[in-house]
Amino acid sequence: MSKDHICYCFNYTEADIETDILKNRKSTIEERIKAEKKAGACECATKNPSGK
């Protein structure tokens, strides 16, 4: 499993998504990220090295 970051705001890695899929039969991480972004908790511009 890779430890490459997928989401710097909430510190999710490829390994987190793989584990989430194995546990839940789907990834719930995308839903969590969308909810947090909607709540204004996204800090991609400052935390993600590429600014995305």
PDB file of N, H, CA, C and O in Angstrom:
ATOM      1  N   MET A   1       0.841  -1.188   0.000  1.00  0.00           N
ATOM      2  CA  MET A   1       0.000   0.000   0.000  1.00  0.00           C
ATOM      3  C   MET A   1       0.880   1.243   0.000  1.00  0.00           C
ATOM      4  O   MET A   1       1.903   1.306   0.683  1.00  0.00           O
ATOM      5  N   SER A   2       0.466   2.202  -0.765  1.00  0.00           N
ATOM      6  H   SER A   2      -0.365   2.151  -1.320  1.00  0.00           H
ATOM      7  CA  SER A   2       1.233   3.432  -0.907  1.00  0.00           C
ATOM      8  C   SER A   2       0.875   4.421   0.195  1.00  0.00           C
ATOM      9  O   SER A   2      -0.253   4.454   0.687  1.00  0.00           O
ATOM     10  N   LYS A   3       1.852   5.211   0.561  1.00  0.00           N
ATOM     11  H   LYS A   3       2.768   5.184   0.161  1.00  0.00           H
ATOM     12  CA  LYS A   3       1.610   6.248   1.562  1.00  0.00           C
ATOM     13  C   LYS A   3       1.562   7.628   0.912  1.00  0.00           C
ATOM     14  O   LYS A   3       1.672   8.645   1.596  1.00  0.00           O
ATOM     15  N   ASP A   4       1.395   7.661  -0.423  1.00  0.00           N
ATOM     16  H   ASP A   4       1.305   6.834  -0.979  1.00  0.00           H
ATOM     17  CA  ASP A   4       1.295   8.936  -1.127  1.00  0.00           C
ATOM     18  C   ASP A   4       0.011   9.646  -0.714  1.00  0.00           C
ATOM     19  O   ASP A   4      -1.055   9.035  -0.630  1.00  0.00           O
ATOM     20  N   HIS A   5       0.130  10.937  -0.461  1.00  0.00           N
ATOM     21  H   HIS A   5       0.996  11.434  -0.529  1.00  0.00           H
ATOM     22  CA  HIS A   5      -1.038  11.711  -0.053  1.00  0.00           C
ATOM     23  C   HIS A   5      -1.995  11.916  -1.215  1.00  0.00           C
ATOM     24  O   HIS A   5      -1.592  12.228  -2.336  1.00  0.00           O
ATOM     25  N   ILE A   6      -3.255  11.735  -0.920  1.00  0.00           N
ATOM     26  H   ILE A   6      -3.583  11.482  -0.010  1.00  0.00           H
ATOM     27  CA  ILE A   6      -4.342  12.024  -1.847  1.00  0.00           C
ATOM     28  C   ILE A   6      -4.961  13.358  -1.447  1.00  0.00           C
ATOM     29  O   ILE A   6      -5.321  14.167  -2.302  1.00  0.00           O
ATOM     30  N   CYS A   7      -5.078  13.577  -0.158  1.00  0.00           N
ATOM     31  H   CYS A   7      -4.786  12.920   0.537  1.00  0.00           H
ATOM     32  CA  CYS A   7      -5.682  14.799   0.369  1.00  0.00           C
ATOM     33  C   CYS A   7      -4.804  15.341   1.496  1.00  0.00           C
ATOM     34  O   CYS A   7      -4.683  14.730   2.558  1.00  0.00           O
ATOM     35  N   TYR A   8      -4.204  16.487   1.246  1.00  0.00           N
ATOM     36  H   TYR A   8      -4.303  16.983   0.383  1.00  0.00           H
ATOM     37  CA  TYR A   8      -3.338  17.096   2.250  1.00  0.00           C
ATOM     38  C   TYR A   8      -4.143  17.788   3.349  1.00  0.00           C
ATOM     39  O   TYR A   8      -3.691  17.862   4.491  1.00  0.00           O
ATOM     40  N   CYS A   9      -5.317  18.289   3.019  1.00  0.00           N
ATOM     41  H   CYS A   9      -5.685  18.229   2.091  1.00  0.00           H
ATOM     42  CA  CYS A   9      -6.137  18.985   4.016  1.00  0.00           C
ATOM     43  C   CYS A   9      -6.490  18.084   5.189  1.00  0.00           C
ATOM     44  O   CYS A   9      -6.428  18.489   6.350  1.00  0.00           O
ATOM     45  N   PHE A  10      -6.862  16.852   4.857  1.00  0.00           N
ATOM     46  H   PHE A  10      -6.912  16.523   3.914  1.00  0.00           H
ATOM     47  CA  PHE A  10      -7.344  15.931   5.879  1.00  0.00           C
ATOM     48  C   PHE A  10      -6.413  14.742   6.059  1.00  0.00           C
ATOM     49  O   PHE A  10      -6.751  13.774   6.741  1.00  0.00           O
ATOM     50  N   ASN A  11      -5.240  14.823   5.443  1.00  0.00           N
ATOM     51  H   ASN A  11      -4.966  15.609   4.890  1.00  0.00           H
ATOM     52  CA  ASN A  11      -4.155  13.863   5.624  1.00  0.00           C
ATOM     53  C   ASN A  11      -4.506  12.431   5.197  1.00  0.00           C
ATOM     54  O   ASN A  11      -4.104  11.472   5.855  1.00  0.00           O
ATOM     55  N   TYR A  12      -5.252  12.289   4.101  1.00  0.00           N
ATOM     56  H   TYR A  12      -5.578  13.069   3.566  1.00  0.00           H
ATOM     57  CA  TYR A  12      -5.586  10.959   3.582  1.00  0.00           C
ATOM     58  C   TYR A  12      -4.546  10.509   2.570  1.00  0.00           C
ATOM     59  O   TYR A  12      -4.071  11.296   1.751  1.00  0.00           O
ATOM     60  N   THR A  13      -4.201   9.231   2.641  1.00  0.00           N
ATOM     61  H   THR A  13      -4.587   8.591   3.306  1.00  0.00           H
ATOM     62  CA  THR A  13      -3.238   8.642   1.716  1.00  0.00           C
ATOM     63  C   THR A  13      -3.926   7.576   0.867  1.00  0.00           C
ATOM     64  O   THR A  13      -5.069   7.197   1.119  1.00  0.00           O
ATOM     65  N   GLU A  14      -3.198   7.101  -0.148  1.00  0.00           N
ATOM     66  H   GLU A  14      -2.269   7.408  -0.353  1.00  0.00           H
ATOM     67  CA  GLU A  14      -3.716   6.000  -0.959  1.00  0.00           C
ATOM     68  C   GLU A  14      -4.018   4.797  -0.064  1.00  0.00           C
ATOM     69  O   GLU A  14      -5.024   4.114  -0.256  1.00  0.00           O
ATOM     70  N   ALA A  15      -3.156   4.545   0.902  1.00  0.00           N
ATOM     71  H   ALA A  15      -2.339   5.100   1.058  1.00  0.00           H
ATOM     72  CA  ALA A  15      -3.351   3.417   1.821  1.00  0.00           C
ATOM     73  C   ALA A  15      -4.644   3.578   2.622  1.00  0.00           C
ATOM     74  O   ALA A  15      -5.344   2.596   2.870  1.00  0.00           O
ATOM     75  N   ASP A  16      -4.959   4.799   3.023  1.00  0.00           N
ATOM     76  H   ASP A  16      -4.390   5.596   2.822  1.00  0.00           H
ATOM     77  CA  ASP A  16      -6.206   5.043   3.757  1.00  0.00           C
ATOM     78  C   ASP A  16      -7.419   4.676   2.904  1.00  0.00           C
ATOM     79  O   ASP A  16      -8.371   4.068   3.394  1.00  0.00           O
ATOM     80  N   ILE A  17      -7.375   5.047   1.633  1.00  0.00           N
ATOM     81  H   ILE A  17      -6.602   5.541   1.235  1.00  0.00           H
ATOM     82  CA  ILE A  17      -8.490   4.755   0.735  1.00  0.00           C
ATOM     83  C   ILE A  17      -8.606   3.252   0.506  1.00  0.00           C
ATOM     84  O   ILE A  17      -9.708   2.704   0.510  1.00  0.00           O
ATOM     85  N   GLU A  18      -7.473   2.589   0.305  1.00  0.00           N
ATOM     86  H   GLU A  18      -6.578   3.035   0.301  1.00  0.00           H
ATOM     87  CA  GLU A  18      -7.491   1.137   0.112  1.00  0.00           C
ATOM     88  C   GLU A  18      -8.072   0.430   1.338  1.00  0.00           C
ATOM     89  O   GLU A  18      -8.883  -0.485   1.200  1.00  0.00           O
ATOM     90  N   THR A  19      -7.667   0.846   2.514  1.00  0.00           N
ATOM     91  H   THR A  19      -7.008   1.589   2.626  1.00  0.00           H
ATOM     92  CA  THR A  19      -8.180   0.263   3.756  1.00  0.00           C
ATOM     93  C   THR A  19      -9.673   0.534   3.908  1.00  0.00           C
ATOM     94  O   THR A  19     -10.436  -0.344   4.312  1.00  0.00           O
ATOM     95  N   ASP A  20     -10.082   1.755   3.582  1.00  0.00           N
ATOM     96  H   ASP A  20      -9.463   2.468   3.254  1.00  0.00           H
ATOM     97  CA  ASP A  20     -11.487   2.140   3.665  1.00  0.00           C
ATOM     98  C   ASP A  20     -12.347   1.271   2.743  1.00  0.00           C
ATOM     99  O   ASP A  20     -13.433   0.837   3.127  1.00  0.00           O
ATOM    100  N   ILE A  21     -11.858   1.021   1.530  1.00  0.00           N
ATOM    101  H   ILE A  21     -10.976   1.374   1.218  1.00  0.00           H
ATOM    102  CA  ILE A  21     -12.591   0.180   0.577  1.00  0.00           C
ATOM    103  C   ILE A  21     -12.699  -1.252   1.092  1.00  0.00           C
ATOM    104  O   ILE A  21     -13.760  -1.868   0.997  1.00  0.00           O
ATOM    105  N   LEU A  22     -11.617  -1.777   1.631  1.00  0.00           N
ATOM    106  H   LEU A  22     -10.755  -1.276   1.709  1.00  0.00           H
ATOM    107  CA  LEU A  22     -11.653  -3.140   2.171  1.00  0.00           C
ATOM    108  C   LEU A  22     -12.630  -3.251   3.343  1.00  0.00           C
ATOM    109  O   LEU A  22     -13.332  -4.253   3.484  1.00  0.00           O
ATOM    110  N   LYS A  23     -12.666  -2.231   4.164  1.00  0.00           N
ATOM    111  H   LYS A  23     -12.096  -1.417   4.050  1.00  0.00           H
ATOM    112  CA  LYS A  23     -13.522  -2.241   5.353  1.00  0.00           C
ATOM    113  C   LYS A  23     -14.997  -2.004   5.009  1.00  0.00           C
ATOM    114  O   LYS A  23     -15.878  -2.657   5.569  1.00  0.00           O
ATOM    115  N   ASN A  24     -15.262  -1.076   4.093  1.00  0.00           N
ATOM    116  H   ASN A  24     -14.547  -0.546   3.638  1.00  0.00           H
ATOM    117  CA  ASN A  24     -16.636  -0.643   3.819  1.00  0.00           C
ATOM    118  C   ASN A  24     -17.184  -1.072   2.456  1.00  0.00           C
ATOM    119  O   ASN A  24     -18.324  -0.765   2.109  1.00  0.00           O
ATOM    120  N   ARG A  25     -16.358  -1.783   1.696  1.00  0.00           N
ATOM    121  H   ARG A  25     -15.432  -2.033   1.979  1.00  0.00           H
ATOM    122  CA  ARG A  25     -16.708  -2.201   0.331  1.00  0.00           C
ATOM    123  C   ARG A  25     -16.856  -1.028  -0.626  1.00  0.00           C
ATOM    124  O   ARG A  25     -17.271  -1.209  -1.771  1.00  0.00           O
ATOM    125  N   LYS A  26     -16.526   0.153  -0.171  1.00  0.00           N
ATOM    126  H   LYS A  26     -16.189   0.300   0.759  1.00  0.00           H
ATOM    127  CA  LYS A  26     -16.462   1.364  -0.986  1.00  0.00           C
ATOM    128  C   LYS A  26     -15.674   2.379  -0.173  1.00  0.00           C
ATOM    129  O   LYS A  26     -15.450   2.190   1.023  1.00  0.00           O
ATOM    130  N   SER A  27     -15.261   3.439  -0.816  1.00  0.00           N
ATOM    131  H   SER A  27     -15.442   3.592  -1.787  1.00  0.00           H
ATOM    132  CA  SER A  27     -14.547   4.471  -0.070  1.00  0.00           C
ATOM    133  C   SER A  27     -15.533   5.505   0.444  1.00  0.00           C
ATOM    134  O   SER A  27     -16.297   6.089  -0.324  1.00  0.00           O
ATOM    135  N   THR A  28     -15.509   5.722   1.737  1.00  0.00           N
ATOM    136  H   THR A  28     -14.889   5.248   2.362  1.00  0.00           H
ATOM    137  CA  THR A  28     -16.334   6.766   2.341  1.00  0.00           C
ATOM    138  C   THR A  28     -15.532   8.054   2.513  1.00  0.00           C
ATOM    139  O   THR A  28     -16.067   9.080   2.936  1.00  0.00           O
ATOM    140  N   ILE A  29     -14.259   7.989   2.185  1.00  0.00           N
ATOM    141  H   ILE A  29     -13.824   7.156   1.841  1.00  0.00           H
ATOM    142  CA  ILE A  29     -13.378   9.145   2.359  1.00  0.00           C
ATOM    143  C   ILE A  29     -13.804  10.307   1.469  1.00  0.00           C
ATOM    144  O   ILE A  29     -13.800  11.456   1.911  1.00  0.00           O
ATOM    145  N   GLU A  30     -14.172  10.024   0.221  1.00  0.00           N
ATOM    146  H   GLU A  30     -14.176   9.090  -0.138  1.00  0.00           H
ATOM    147  CA  GLU A  30     -14.605  11.097  -0.679  1.00  0.00           C
ATOM    148  C   GLU A  30     -15.805  11.835  -0.096  1.00  0.00           C
ATOM    149  O   GLU A  30     -15.874  13.062  -0.168  1.00  0.00           O
ATOM    150  N   GLU A  31     -16.742  11.099   0.475  1.00  0.00           N
ATOM    151  H   GLU A  31     -16.685  10.102   0.533  1.00  0.00           H
ATOM    152  CA  GLU A  31     -17.914  11.712   1.100  1.00  0.00           C
ATOM    153  C   GLU A  31     -17.503  12.608   2.263  1.00  0.00           C
ATOM    154  O   GLU A  31     -18.038  13.704   2.432  1.00  0.00           O
ATOM    155  N   ARG A  32     -16.545  12.133   3.067  1.00  0.00           N
ATOM    156  H   ARG A  32     -16.111  11.243   2.930  1.00  0.00           H
ATOM    157  CA  ARG A  32     -16.066  12.928   4.208  1.00  0.00           C
ATOM    158  C   ARG A  32     -15.378  14.201   3.732  1.00  0.00           C
ATOM    159  O   ARG A  32     -15.585  15.273   4.300  1.00  0.00           O
ATOM    160  N   ILE A  33     -14.556  14.080   2.685  1.00  0.00           N
ATOM    161  H   ILE A  33     -14.388  13.208   2.224  1.00  0.00           H
ATOM    162  CA  ILE A  33     -13.852  15.250   2.160  1.00  0.00           C
ATOM    163  C   ILE A  33     -14.858  16.272   1.639  1.00  0.00           C
ATOM    164  O   ILE A  33     -14.737  17.462   1.931  1.00  0.00           O
ATOM    165  N   LYS A  34     -15.844  15.824   0.876  1.00  0.00           N
ATOM    166  H   LYS A  34     -15.943  14.857   0.639  1.00  0.00           H
ATOM    167  CA  LYS A  34     -16.861  16.736   0.335  1.00  0.00           C
ATOM    168  C   LYS A  34     -17.613  17.449   1.452  1.00  0.00           C
ATOM    169  O   LYS A  34     -17.866  18.650   1.358  1.00  0.00           O
ATOM    170  N   ALA A  35     -17.973  16.725   2.503  1.00  0.00           N
ATOM    171  H   ALA A  35     -17.768  15.750   2.579  1.00  0.00           H
ATOM    172  CA  ALA A  35     -18.694  17.328   3.627  1.00  0.00           C
ATOM    173  C   ALA A  35     -17.835  18.373   4.333  1.00  0.00           C
ATOM    174  O   ALA A  35     -18.324  19.446   4.687  1.00  0.00           O
ATOM    175  N   GLU A  36     -16.563  18.063   4.535  1.00  0.00           N
ATOM    176  H   GLU A  36     -16.166  17.191   4.247  1.00  0.00           H
ATOM    177  CA  GLU A  36     -15.660  19.010   5.194  1.00  0.00           C
ATOM    178  C   GLU A  36     -15.434  20.251   4.328  1.00  0.00           C
ATOM    179  O   GLU A  36     -15.391  21.370   4.841  1.00  0.00           O
ATOM    180  N   LYS A  37     -15.289  20.053   3.015  1.00  0.00           N
ATOM    181  H   LYS A  37     -15.323  19.145   2.598  1.00  0.00           H
ATOM    182  CA  LYS A  37     -15.115  21.196   2.108  1.00  0.00           C
ATOM    183  C   LYS A  37     -16.354  22.079   2.129  1.00  0.00           C
ATOM    184  O   LYS A  37     -16.249  23.305   2.146  1.00  0.00           O
ATOM    185  N   LYS A  38     -17.524  21.456   2.128  1.00  0.00           N
ATOM    186  H   LYS A  38     -17.609  20.460   2.115  1.00  0.00           H
ATOM    187  CA  LYS A  38     -18.777  22.204   2.167  1.00  0.00           C
ATOM    188  C   LYS A  38     -18.882  23.019   3.454  1.00  0.00           C
ATOM    189  O   LYS A  38     -19.459  24.106   3.464  1.00  0.00           O
ATOM    190  N   ALA A  39     -18.321  22.485   4.534  1.00  0.00           N
ATOM    191  H   ALA A  39     -17.852  21.602   4.526  1.00  0.00           H
ATOM    192  CA  ALA A  39     -18.340  23.175   5.827  1.00  0.00           C
ATOM    193  C   ALA A  39     -17.250  24.247   5.926  1.00  0.00           C
ATOM    194  O   ALA A  39     -17.140  24.932   6.942  1.00  0.00           O
ATOM    195  N   GLY A  40     -16.437  24.389   4.853  1.00  0.00           N
ATOM    196  H   GLY A  40     -16.527  23.832   4.028  1.00  0.00           H
ATOM    197  CA  GLY A  40     -15.401  25.418   4.835  1.00  0.00           C
ATOM    198  C   GLY A  40     -14.085  25.000   5.449  1.00  0.00           C
ATOM    199  O   GLY A  40     -13.255  25.849   5.772  1.00  0.00           O
ATOM    200  N   ALA A  41     -13.879  23.701   5.618  1.00  0.00           N
ATOM    201  H   ALA A  41     -14.553  23.010   5.356  1.00  0.00           H
ATOM    202  CA  ALA A  41     -12.666  23.221   6.282  1.00  0.00           C
ATOM    203  C   ALA A  41     -11.529  22.891   5.316  1.00  0.00           C
ATOM    204  O   ALA A  41     -10.519  22.325   5.733  1.00  0.00           O
ATOM    205  N   CYS A  42     -11.671  23.231   4.047  1.00  0.00           N
ATOM    206  H   CYS A  42     -12.492  23.692   3.708  1.00  0.00           H
ATOM    207  CA  CYS A  42     -10.643  22.923   3.055  1.00  0.00           C
ATOM    208  C   CYS A  42      -9.491  23.928   3.135  1.00  0.00           C
ATOM    209  O   CYS A  42      -9.712  25.139   3.169  1.00  0.00           O
ATOM    210  N   GLU A  43      -8.258  23.408   3.165  1.00  0.00           N
ATOM    211  H   GLU A  43      -8.079  22.425   3.138  1.00  0.00           H
ATOM    212  CA  GLU A  43      -7.073  24.260   3.195  1.00  0.00           C
ATOM    213  C   GLU A  43      -6.090  23.860   2.101  1.00  0.00           C
ATOM    214  O   GLU A  43      -4.876  23.963   2.274  1.00  0.00           O
ATOM    215  N   CYS A  44      -6.635  23.397   0.965  1.00  0.00           N
ATOM    216  H   CYS A  44      -7.621  23.313   0.826  1.00  0.00           H
ATOM    217  CA  CYS A  44      -5.778  22.916  -0.124  1.00  0.00           C
ATOM    218  C   CYS A  44      -4.750  23.962  -0.564  1.00  0.00           C
ATOM    219  O   CYS A  44      -3.594  23.629  -0.825  1.00  0.00           O
ATOM    220  N   ALA A  45      -5.166  25.202  -0.643  1.00  0.00           N
ATOM    221  H   ALA A  45      -6.105  25.473  -0.431  1.00  0.00           H
ATOM    222  CA  ALA A  45      -4.274  26.254  -1.128  1.00  0.00           C
ATOM    223  C   ALA A  45      -3.024  26.404  -0.269  1.00  0.00           C
ATOM    224  O   ALA A  45      -1.981  26.827  -0.767  1.00  0.00           O
ATOM    225  N   THR A  46      -3.116  26.064   1.012  1.00  0.00           N
ATOM    226  H   THR A  46      -3.963  25.720   1.417  1.00  0.00           H
ATOM    227  CA  THR A  46      -1.957  26.212   1.888  1.00  0.00           C
ATOM    228  C   THR A  46      -1.283  24.893   2.237  1.00  0.00           C
ATOM    229  O   THR A  46      -0.075  24.870   2.472  1.00  0.00           O
ATOM    230  N   LYS A  47      -2.029  23.798   2.279  1.00  0.00           N
ATOM    231  H   LYS A  47      -3.010  23.817   2.088  1.00  0.00           H
ATOM    232  CA  LYS A  47      -1.456  22.516   2.697  1.00  0.00           C
ATOM    233  C   LYS A  47      -0.946  21.651   1.554  1.00  0.00           C
ATOM    234  O   LYS A  47       0.005  20.890   1.736  1.00  0.00           O
ATOM    235  N   ASN A  48      -1.564  21.754   0.373  1.00  0.00           N
ATOM    236  H   ASN A  48      -2.337  22.372   0.225  1.00  0.00           H
ATOM    237  CA  ASN A  48      -1.157  20.934  -0.762  1.00  0.00           C
ATOM    238  C   ASN A  48      -0.011  21.628  -1.491  1.00  0.00           C
ATOM    239  O   ASN A  48      -0.143  22.787  -1.885  1.00  0.00           O
ATOM    240  N   PRO A  49       1.102  20.939  -1.674  1.00  0.00           N
ATOM    241  CA  PRO A  49       2.250  21.559  -2.344  1.00  0.00           C
ATOM    242  C   PRO A  49       1.929  22.086  -3.745  1.00  0.00           C
ATOM    243  O   PRO A  49       2.559  23.040  -4.201  1.00  0.00           O
ATOM    244  N   SER A  50       0.956  21.478  -4.433  1.00  0.00           N
ATOM    245  H   SER A  50       0.443  20.703  -4.062  1.00  0.00           H
ATOM    246  CA  SER A  50       0.602  21.949  -5.771  1.00  0.00           C
ATOM    247  C   SER A  50      -0.497  23.010  -5.730  1.00  0.00           C
ATOM    248  O   SER A  50      -0.850  23.571  -6.767  1.00  0.00           O
ATOM    249  N   GLY A  51      -1.039  23.290  -4.548  1.00  0.00           N
ATOM    250  H   GLY A  51      -0.752  22.834  -3.705  1.00  0.00           H
ATOM    251  CA  GLY A  51      -2.061  24.319  -4.397  1.00  0.00           C
ATOM    252  C   GLY A  51      -3.431  23.911  -4.890  1.00  0.00           C
ATOM    253  O   GLY A  51      -4.279  24.768  -5.142  1.00  0.00           O
ATOM    254  N   LYS A  52      -3.664  22.607  -5.032  1.00  0.00           N
ATOM    255  H   LYS A  52      -2.976  21.912  -4.827  1.00  0.00           H
ATOM    256  CA  LYS A  52      -4.963  22.114  -5.526  1.00  0.00           C
ATOM    257  C   LYS A  52      -5.743  21.448  -4.421  1.00  0.00           C
ATOM    258  O   LYS A  52      -6.856  20.974  -4.650  1.00  0.00           O
TER     259      LYS A  52
END
